[in-house]
Amino acid sequence: AYFRDRPDEALAAFQALPTSNPYYLRARYFYATIWVKKGDLAAGLIGFDTVLRSQPQSDADKEIQDLARLAVGRLYYQRGEFEKARDAYTSIPRQSKYFEDAMNELAWTAIKAKDYKGAYRALDLMLLQNPDSPQAPELRLLVGNLHVRVANFALANDAFLQARDDFEPINLQLRETQKRA
């Protein structure tokens, strides 16, 4: 029913699952998602809160809880409640496969709230966790821009130089390829 765009049927089915069912948390996650899809963000938040307050029974349940934390952060972001969004994003453990997504969204939430130091901390955590990420050079450019916004020009210069050094080999390869073509 959920995937066939019959939300009311899906709501009833998901609501009917008892807490003892191994798919209970997944059902509650979809239940909350349906409310968000229907435009009732408050009901969605309540649904995701149910997921977060439940005791996980498996690693899959823990993953669903991390997805619920991301969803809560996004909903608070949409509502302009940046502190609550920050709390949701920072509650995702570093071991989670969604940690990098959470830090990325936390950084943009902080930028939207004009908390440039908070954005810097989130980006720094991302770079510390995964310094060889394909996004790393772009993240360093963003860090440089954040330093400019708080008037740390020396640190901005360092970040921009690091990004240039990261991109320079790629630039040289592209030029060589163009010459051969």
Secondary structure, DSSP 8 states (H G I E B T S, - for coil): -TTTT-HHHHHHHHHHS-TTSTTHHHHHHHHHHHHHHTT-HHHHHHHHHHHHHS---SHHHHHHHHHHHHHHHHHHHHTT-HHHHHHHHHTS-TTSTTHHHHHHHHHHHHHHTT-HHHHHHHHHHHHHH-TT-TTHHHHHHHHHHHHHHTT-HHHHHHHHHHHHHHHHHHHHHHHHHHHH-
